[in-house]
Amino acid sequence: MDPTHVDALGLVAGCLTTAAFVPQVVQVVRSRSARDVSLATFALFSAGVALWLVYGVVLGAVPVILANAVTLVLSVAILVCKLRFK
């Protein structure tokens, strides 16, 4: 597969998996409640995404960097809401 197509595939995959978190962030912010969100799950998930981001930076893989940077922001936003809306 052509490297350009591989990057396009990565960008589409990253957009879809990152977009999956947007409804959760919107729901938590609108309801001002994160009671049903697991703190442990999102803390571990955020740590994993941060490591994927570092991995992408080391490789210079733009799709990995972009997807994980945005996902990290969304995941940390949910964590902040979880801690703030107790």
C-alpha positions as CSV (number, residue, x, y, z in Angstrom):
1,M,0.0,0.0,0.0
2,D,1.2,3.5,-0.9
3,P,2.5,5.5,2.2
4,T,0.0,8.3,1.4
5,H,-2.9,5.8,1.5
6,V,-1.5,4.4,4.8
7,D,-1.5,7.9,6.3
8,A,-5.0,8.5,5.0
9,L,-6.2,5.3,6.5
10,G,-4.6,6.3,9.8
11,L,-6.2,9.7,9.7
12,V,-9.7,8.3,9.1
13,A,-9.3,5.7,11.8
14,G,-8.0,8.4,14.2
15,C,-10.9,10.7,13.4
16,L,-13.5,8.0,14.0
17,T,-12.1,6.8,17.3
18,T,-11.5,10.3,18.5
19,A,-15.0,11.5,17.5
20,A,-16.4,8.7,19.6
21,F,-15.5,10.6,22.8
22,V,-17.2,13.9,21.8
23,P,-20.7,12.8,22.7
24,Q,-19.4,11.7,26.2
25,V,-17.7,15.0,26.8
26,V,-20.8,16.9,25.6
27,Q,-23.1,14.7,27.9
28,V,-20.9,15.2,30.9
29,V,-20.6,19.0,30.4
30,R,-24.3,19.5,29.7
31,S,-25.5,17.4,32.6
32,R,-22.7,18.7,34.9
33,S,-22.5,15.1,36.1
34,A,-19.8,12.5,35.6
35,R,-21.3,10.1,38.2
36,D,-21.5,7.2,35.8
37,V,-18.0,7.7,34.4
38,S,-15.3,5.4,35.9
39,L,-12.4,7.5,37.3
40,A,-10.0,4.5,37.1
41,T,-11.0,3.7,33.5
42,F,-10.5,7.2,32.3
43,A,-7.3,7.7,34.3
44,L,-5.8,4.5,32.8
45,F,-7.1,5.4,29.4
46,S,-5.6,8.9,29.5
47,A,-2.2,7.5,30.5
48,G,-2.4,5.0,27.6
49,V,-3.3,7.7,25.2
50,A,-0.5,9.9,26.4
51,L,1.9,7.1,25.8
52,W,0.5,6.6,22.3
53,L,1.0,10.3,21.7
54,V,4.7,10.0,22.7
55,Y,5.1,6.9,20.6
56,G,3.6,8.8,17.6
57,V,6.0,11.7,18.2
58,V,9.0,9.4,18.4
59,L,8.0,7.8,15.1
60,G,6.9,11.0,13.5
61,A,3.6,9.4,12.6
62,V,1.2,12.4,12.0
63,P,-2.0,10.3,12.2
64,V,-1.0,8.8,15.5
65,I,0.0,12.2,16.9
66,L,-3.1,14.1,15.8
67,A,-5.6,11.4,16.9
68,N,-4.0,10.9,20.3
69,A,-3.5,14.6,21.0
70,V,-7.2,15.3,20.4
71,T,-8.3,12.1,22.3
72,L,-6.0,13.1,25.2
73,V,-7.6,16.5,25.4
74,L,-11.1,15.0,25.4
75,S,-10.2,12.2,27.9
76,V,-8.6,14.7,30.3
77,A,-11.7,16.9,30.0
78,I,-13.8,14.0,31.1
79,L,-11.4,13.4,34.0
80,V,-11.5,17.0,35.1
81,C,-15.3,17.0,35.0
82,K,-15.3,13.8,37.0
83,L,-13.2,15.4,39.7
84,R,-14.9,18.8,39.5
85,F,-18.6,17.6,39.6
86,K,-18.3,15.4,42.6
